[in-house]
Amino acid sequence: MLTGELIDAKTTLGWGLVNRVVPKNDLRKETIALAESIAEKSPVAVQMGK
């Protein structure tokens, strides 16, 4: 971030900066699924994790 260099998705995944990489066409579906999974958890646990 400080260097302003662009980093491709494969590299960010390898470095552990992202949890997963999905095709652009699947992004909305995957985002909704992740949000639903988080919403099912205890709000207190989610808040502590943040």
PDB file with one MODEL, atoms N, CA, C and O in Angstrom:
MODEL        1
ATOM      1  N   MET A   1       0.814  -1.169   0.000  1.00  0.00           N
ATOM      2  CA  MET A   1       0.000   0.000   0.000  1.00  0.00           C
ATOM      3  C   MET A   1       0.875   1.257   0.000  1.00  0.00           C
ATOM      4  O   MET A   1       0.564   2.229  -0.689  1.00  0.00           O
ATOM      5  N   LEU A   2       1.926   1.241   0.741  1.00  0.00           N
ATOM      6  CA  LEU A   2       2.769   2.432   0.828  1.00  0.00           C
ATOM      7  C   LEU A   2       3.567   2.684  -0.443  1.00  0.00           C
ATOM      8  O   LEU A   2       3.929   3.824  -0.734  1.00  0.00           O
ATOM      9  N   THR A   3       3.841   1.632  -1.199  1.00  0.00           N
ATOM     10  CA  THR A   3       4.604   1.813  -2.430  1.00  0.00           C
ATOM     11  C   THR A   3       3.720   2.144  -3.624  1.00  0.00           C
ATOM     12  O   THR A   3       4.210   2.635  -4.640  1.00  0.00           O
ATOM     13  N   GLY A   4       2.443   1.883  -3.511  1.00  0.00           N
ATOM     14  CA  GLY A   4       1.527   2.124  -4.613  1.00  0.00           C
ATOM     15  C   GLY A   4       1.598   1.079  -5.712  1.00  0.00           C
ATOM     16  O   GLY A   4       0.967   1.233  -6.758  1.00  0.00           O
ATOM     17  N   GLU A   5       2.364   0.011  -5.484  1.00  0.00           N
ATOM     18  CA  GLU A   5       2.488  -1.053  -6.485  1.00  0.00           C
ATOM     19  C   GLU A   5       1.215  -1.888  -6.524  1.00  0.00           C
ATOM     20  O   GLU A   5       0.628  -2.202  -5.488  1.00  0.00           O
ATOM     21  N   LEU A   6       0.798  -2.242  -7.741  1.00  0.00           N
ATOM     22  CA  LEU A   6      -0.342  -3.141  -7.893  1.00  0.00           C
ATOM     23  C   LEU A   6       0.116  -4.570  -7.643  1.00  0.00           C
ATOM     24  O   LEU A   6       1.203  -4.963  -8.067  1.00  0.00           O
ATOM     25  N   ILE A   7      -0.703  -5.336  -6.965  1.00  0.00           N
ATOM     26  CA  ILE A   7      -0.390  -6.735  -6.670  1.00  0.00           C
ATOM     27  C   ILE A   7      -1.523  -7.577  -7.234  1.00  0.00           C
ATOM     28  O   ILE A   7      -2.693  -7.310  -6.960  1.00  0.00           O
ATOM     29  N   ASP A   8      -1.187  -8.584  -8.012  1.00  0.00           N
ATOM     30  CA  ASP A   8      -2.222  -9.420  -8.617  1.00  0.00           C
ATOM     31  C   ASP A   8      -2.862 -10.337  -7.572  1.00  0.00           C
ATOM     32  O   ASP A   8      -2.303 -10.571  -6.501  1.00  0.00           O
ATOM     33  N   ALA A   9      -4.040 -10.844  -7.910  1.00  0.00           N
ATOM     34  CA  ALA A   9      -4.830 -11.655  -6.988  1.00  0.00           C
ATOM     35  C   ALA A   9      -4.075 -12.899  -6.521  1.00  0.00           C
ATOM     36  O   ALA A   9      -4.134 -13.247  -5.341  1.00  0.00           O
ATOM     37  N   LYS A  10      -3.377 -13.561  -7.416  1.00  0.00           N
ATOM     38  CA  LYS A  10      -2.641 -14.785  -7.047  1.00  0.00           C
ATOM     39  C   LYS A  10      -1.589 -14.489  -5.984  1.00  0.00           C
ATOM     40  O   LYS A  10      -1.407 -15.269  -5.050  1.00  0.00           O
ATOM     41  N   THR A  11      -0.900 -13.366  -6.127  1.00  0.00           N
ATOM     42  CA  THR A  11       0.127 -12.988  -5.154  1.00  0.00           C
ATOM     43  C   THR A  11      -0.496 -12.653  -3.806  1.00  0.00           C
ATOM     44  O   THR A  11       0.004 -13.090  -2.769  1.00  0.00           O
ATOM     45  N   THR A  12      -1.593 -11.875  -3.805  1.00  0.00           N
ATOM     46  CA  THR A  12      -2.222 -11.532  -2.528  1.00  0.00           C
ATOM     47  C   THR A  12      -2.725 -12.770  -1.802  1.00  0.00           C
ATOM     48  O   THR A  12      -2.677 -12.840  -0.574  1.00  0.00           O
ATOM     49  N   LEU A  13      -3.203 -13.737  -2.554  1.00  0.00           N
ATOM     50  CA  LEU A  13      -3.636 -14.997  -1.952  1.00  0.00           C
ATOM     51  C   LEU A  13      -2.447 -15.726  -1.338  1.00  0.00           C
ATOM     52  O   LEU A  13      -2.528 -16.231  -0.219  1.00  0.00           O
ATOM     53  N   GLY A  14      -1.357 -15.777  -2.071  1.00  0.00           N
ATOM     54  CA  GLY A  14      -0.144 -16.434  -1.576  1.00  0.00           C
ATOM     55  C   GLY A  14       0.427 -15.775  -0.338  1.00  0.00           C
ATOM     56  O   GLY A  14       0.977 -16.449   0.533  1.00  0.00           O
ATOM     57  N   TRP A  15       0.302 -14.470  -0.257  1.00  0.00           N
ATOM     58  CA  TRP A  15       0.812 -13.717   0.901  1.00  0.00           C
ATOM     59  C   TRP A  15      -0.152 -13.730   2.083  1.00  0.00           C
ATOM     60  O   TRP A  15       0.182 -13.243   3.162  1.00  0.00           O
ATOM     61  N   GLY A  16      -1.338 -14.283   1.884  1.00  0.00           N
ATOM     62  CA  GLY A  16      -2.326 -14.319   2.960  1.00  0.00           C
ATOM     63  C   GLY A  16      -3.062 -12.999   3.173  1.00  0.00           C
ATOM     64  O   GLY A  16      -3.655 -12.787   4.231  1.00  0.00           O
ATOM     65  N   LEU A  17      -3.030 -12.111   2.180  1.00  0.00           N
ATOM     66  CA  LEU A  17      -3.722 -10.835   2.305  1.00  0.00           C
ATOM     67  C   LEU A  17      -5.217 -10.961   2.020  1.00  0.00           C
ATOM     68  O   LEU A  17      -6.003 -10.108   2.432  1.00  0.00           O
ATOM     69  N   VAL A  18      -5.609 -12.019   1.318  1.00  0.00           N
ATOM     70  CA  VAL A  18      -7.017 -12.310   1.047  1.00  0.00           C
ATOM     71  C   VAL A  18      -7.274 -13.770   1.385  1.00  0.00           C
ATOM     72  O   VAL A  18      -6.355 -14.589   1.392  1.00  0.00           O
ATOM     73  N   ASN A  19      -8.533 -14.086   1.666  1.00  0.00           N
ATOM     74  CA  ASN A  19      -8.904 -15.461   2.020  1.00  0.00           C
ATOM     75  C   ASN A  19      -9.137 -16.340   0.813  1.00  0.00           C
ATOM     76  O   ASN A  19      -8.875 -17.543   0.837  1.00  0.00           O
ATOM     77  N   ARG A  20      -9.639 -15.713  -0.258  1.00  0.00           N
ATOM     78  CA  ARG A  20      -9.920 -16.482  -1.469  1.00  0.00           C
ATOM     79  C   ARG A  20      -9.980 -15.551  -2.664  1.00  0.00           C
ATOM     80  O   ARG A  20     -10.162 -14.342  -2.524  1.00  0.00           O
ATOM     81  N   VAL A  21      -9.824 -16.127  -3.824  1.00  0.00           N
ATOM     82  CA  VAL A  21      -9.937 -15.400  -5.085  1.00  0.00           C
ATOM     83  C   VAL A  21     -10.982 -16.136  -5.918  1.00  0.00           C
ATOM     84  O   VAL A  21     -10.912 -17.353  -6.087  1.00  0.00           O
ATOM     85  N   VAL A  22     -11.945 -15.387  -6.433  1.00  0.00           N
ATOM     86  CA  VAL A  22     -13.017 -15.993  -7.223  1.00  0.00           C
ATOM     87  C   VAL A  22     -13.121 -15.283  -8.568  1.00  0.00           C
ATOM     88  O   VAL A  22     -12.725 -14.124  -8.690  1.00  0.00           O
ATOM     89  N   PRO A  23     -13.645 -15.963  -9.563  1.00  0.00           N
ATOM     90  CA  PRO A  23     -13.857 -15.308 -10.855  1.00  0.00           C
ATOM     91  C   PRO A  23     -14.831 -14.135 -10.713  1.00  0.00           C
ATOM     92  O   PRO A  23     -15.734 -14.169  -9.877  1.00  0.00           O
ATOM     93  N   LYS A  24     -14.644 -13.117 -11.522  1.00  0.00           N
ATOM     94  CA  LYS A  24     -15.483 -11.918 -11.455  1.00  0.00           C
ATOM     95  C   LYS A  24     -16.970 -12.256 -11.535  1.00  0.00           C
ATOM     96  O   LYS A  24     -17.783 -11.655 -10.832  1.00  0.00           O
ATOM     97  N   ASN A  25     -17.320 -13.200 -12.375  1.00  0.00           N
ATOM     98  CA  ASN A  25     -18.730 -13.576 -12.538  1.00  0.00           C
ATOM     99  C   ASN A  25     -19.329 -14.202 -11.279  1.00  0.00           C
ATOM    100  O   ASN A  25     -20.549 -14.200 -11.110  1.00  0.00           O
ATOM    101  N   ASP A  26     -18.487 -14.737 -10.399  1.00  0.00           N
ATOM    102  CA  ASP A  26     -18.966 -15.380  -9.170  1.00  0.00           C
ATOM    103  C   ASP A  26     -18.864 -14.470  -7.950  1.00  0.00           C
ATOM    104  O   ASP A  26     -19.260 -14.861  -6.852  1.00  0.00           O
ATOM    105  N   LEU A  27     -18.341 -13.271  -8.132  1.00  0.00           N
ATOM    106  CA  LEU A  27     -18.053 -12.403  -6.988  1.00  0.00           C
ATOM    107  C   LEU A  27     -19.296 -12.086  -6.161  1.00  0.00           C
ATOM    108  O   LEU A  27     -19.264 -12.208  -4.936  1.00  0.00           O
ATOM    109  N   ARG A  28     -20.374 -11.687  -6.795  1.00  0.00           N
ATOM    110  CA  ARG A  28     -21.596 -11.341  -6.049  1.00  0.00           C
ATOM    111  C   ARG A  28     -22.122 -12.538  -5.265  1.00  0.00           C
ATOM    112  O   ARG A  28     -22.462 -12.411  -4.088  1.00  0.00           O
ATOM    113  N   LYS A  29     -22.190 -13.701  -5.912  1.00  0.00           N
ATOM    114  CA  LYS A  29     -22.687 -14.913  -5.255  1.00  0.00           C
ATOM    115  C   LYS A  29     -21.813 -15.264  -4.045  1.00  0.00           C
ATOM    116  O   LYS A  29     -22.329 -15.573  -2.971  1.00  0.00           O
ATOM    117  N   GLU A  30     -20.503 -15.215  -4.224  1.00  0.00           N
ATOM    118  CA  GLU A  30     -19.577 -15.548  -3.142  1.00  0.00           C
ATOM    119  C   GLU A  30     -19.643 -14.525  -2.008  1.00  0.00           C
ATOM    120  O   GLU A  30     -19.530 -14.884  -0.836  1.00  0.00           O
ATOM    121  N   THR A  31     -19.826 -13.245  -2.362  1.00  0.00           N
ATOM    122  CA  THR A  31     -19.922 -12.193  -1.354  1.00  0.00           C
ATOM    123  C   THR A  31     -21.168 -12.387  -0.495  1.00  0.00           C
ATOM    124  O   THR A  31     -21.108 -12.278   0.730  1.00  0.00           O
ATOM    125  N   ILE A  32     -22.293 -12.673  -1.142  1.00  0.00           N
ATOM    126  CA  ILE A  32     -23.542 -12.919  -0.407  1.00  0.00           C
ATOM    127  C   ILE A  32     -23.402 -14.136   0.499  1.00  0.00           C
ATOM    128  O   ILE A  32     -23.831 -14.103   1.652  1.00  0.00           O
ATOM    129  N   ALA A  33     -22.813 -15.194  -0.008  1.00  0.00           N
ATOM    130  CA  ALA A  33     -22.626 -16.412   0.795  1.00  0.00           C
ATOM    131  C   ALA A  33     -21.759 -16.131   2.018  1.00  0.00           C
ATOM    132  O   ALA A  33     -22.060 -16.612   3.110  1.00  0.00           O
ATOM    133  N   LEU A  34     -20.698 -15.366   1.852  1.00  0.00           N
ATOM    134  CA  LEU A  34     -19.830 -15.031   2.980  1.00  0.00           C
ATOM    135  C   LEU A  34     -20.574 -14.163   3.992  1.00  0.00           C
ATOM    136  O   LEU A  34     -20.482 -14.391   5.198  1.00  0.00           O
ATOM    137  N   ALA A  35     -21.309 -13.171   3.501  1.00  0.00           N
ATOM    138  CA  ALA A  35     -22.074 -12.291   4.393  1.00  0.00           C
ATOM    139  C   ALA A  35     -23.114 -13.081   5.178  1.00  0.00           C
ATOM    140  O   ALA A  35     -23.307 -12.841   6.370  1.00  0.00           O
ATOM    141  N   GLU A  36     -23.780 -14.015   4.521  1.00  0.00           N
ATOM    142  CA  GLU A  36     -24.774 -14.848   5.212  1.00  0.00           C
ATOM    143  C   GLU A  36     -24.112 -15.710   6.280  1.00  0.00           C
ATOM    144  O   GLU A  36     -24.654 -15.876   7.372  1.00  0.00           O
ATOM    145  N   SER A  37     -22.954 -16.252   5.970  1.00  0.00           N
ATOM    146  CA  SER A  37     -22.228 -17.076   6.929  1.00  0.00           C
ATOM    147  C   SER A  37     -21.833 -16.256   8.163  1.00  0.00           C
ATOM    148  O   SER A  37     -21.955 -16.729   9.293  1.00  0.00           O
ATOM    149  N   ILE A  38     -21.367 -15.045   7.943  1.00  0.00           N
ATOM    150  CA  ILE A  38     -20.990 -14.169   9.065  1.00  0.00           C
ATOM    151  C   ILE A  38     -22.226 -13.787   9.875  1.00  0.00           C
ATOM    152  O   ILE A  38     -22.181 -13.760  11.105  1.00  0.00           O
ATOM    153  N   ALA A  39     -23.335 -13.489   9.186  1.00  0.00           N
ATOM    154  CA  ALA A  39     -24.570 -13.072   9.855  1.00  0.00           C
ATOM    155  C   ALA A  39     -25.139 -14.168  10.753  1.00  0.00           C
ATOM    156  O   ALA A  39     -25.855 -13.867  11.709  1.00  0.00           O
ATOM    157  N   GLU A  40     -24.836 -15.421  10.466  1.00  0.00           N
ATOM    158  CA  GLU A  40     -25.319 -16.536  11.277  1.00  0.00           C
ATOM    159  C   GLU A  40     -24.566 -16.657  12.601  1.00  0.00           C
ATOM    160  O   GLU A  40     -25.030 -17.330  13.521  1.00  0.00           O
ATOM    161  N   LYS A  41     -23.431 -16.022  12.697  1.00  0.00           N
ATOM    162  CA  LYS A  41     -22.598 -16.126  13.895  1.00  0.00           C
ATOM    163  C   LYS A  41     -23.085 -15.155  14.969  1.00  0.00           C
ATOM    164  O   LYS A  41     -23.885 -14.259  14.699  1.00  0.00           O
ATOM    165  N   SER A  42     -22.597 -15.344  16.163  1.00  0.00           N
ATOM    166  CA  SER A  42     -22.916 -14.456  17.272  1.00  0.00           C
ATOM    167  C   SER A  42     -22.405 -13.048  16.976  1.00  0.00           C
ATOM    168  O   SER A  42     -21.236 -12.877  16.629  1.00  0.00           O
ATOM    169  N   PRO A  43     -23.269 -12.036  17.108  1.00  0.00           N
ATOM    170  CA  PRO A  43     -22.824 -10.660  16.863  1.00  0.00           C
ATOM    171  C   PRO A  43     -21.651 -10.243  17.761  1.00  0.00           C
ATOM    172  O   PRO A  43     -20.775  -9.485  17.347  1.00  0.00           O
ATOM    173  N   VAL A  44     -21.654 -10.746  18.981  1.00  0.00           N
ATOM    174  CA  VAL A  44     -20.563 -10.413  19.896  1.00  0.00           C
ATOM    175  C   VAL A  44     -19.254 -11.034  19.398  1.00  0.00           C
ATOM    176  O   VAL A  44     -18.207 -10.387  19.435  1.00  0.00           O
ATOM    177  N   ALA A  45     -19.312 -12.274  18.937  1.00  0.00           N
ATOM    178  CA  ALA A  45     -18.113 -12.946  18.431  1.00  0.00           C
ATOM    179  C   ALA A  45     -17.587 -12.240  17.179  1.00  0.00           C
ATOM    180  O   ALA A  45     -16.379 -12.070  17.019  1.00  0.00           O
ATOM    181  N   VAL A  46     -18.500 -11.831  16.295  1.00  0.00           N
ATOM    182  CA  VAL A  46     -18.092 -11.132  15.085  1.00  0.00           C
ATOM    183  C   VAL A  46     -17.436  -9.807  15.454  1.00  0.00           C
ATOM    184  O   VAL A  46     -16.392  -9.453  14.905  1.00  0.00           O
ATOM    185  N   GLN A  47     -18.044  -9.081  16.377  1.00  0.00           N
ATOM    186  CA  GLN A  47     -17.481  -7.804  16.805  1.00  0.00           C
ATOM    187  C   GLN A  47     -16.091  -7.990  17.408  1.00  0.00           C
ATOM    188  O   GLN A  47     -15.182  -7.210  17.127  1.00  0.00           O
ATOM    189  N   MET A  48     -15.925  -9.018  18.232  1.00  0.00           N
ATOM    190  CA  MET A  48     -14.607  -9.292  18.836  1.00  0.00           C
ATOM    191  C   MET A  48     -13.582  -9.644  17.773  1.00  0.00           C
ATOM    192  O   MET A  48     -12.416  -9.265  17.881  1.00  0.00           O
ATOM    193  N   GLY A  49     -14.009 -10.366  16.748  1.00  0.00           N
ATOM    194  CA  GLY A  49     -13.108 -10.761  15.679  1.00  0.00           C
ATOM    195  C   GLY A  49     -12.646  -9.593  14.830  1.00  0.00           C
ATOM    196  O   GLY A  49     -11.540  -9.593  14.290  1.00  0.00           O
ATOM    197  N   LYS A  50     -13.512  -8.600  14.721  1.00  0.00           N
ATOM    198  CA  LYS A  50     -13.156  -7.418  13.921  1.00  0.00           C
ATOM    199  C   LYS A  50     -12.085  -6.637  14.632  1.00  0.00           C
ATOM    200  O   LYS A  50     -11.640  -5.604  14.133  1.00  0.00           O
TER     201      LYS A  50
ENDMDL
END
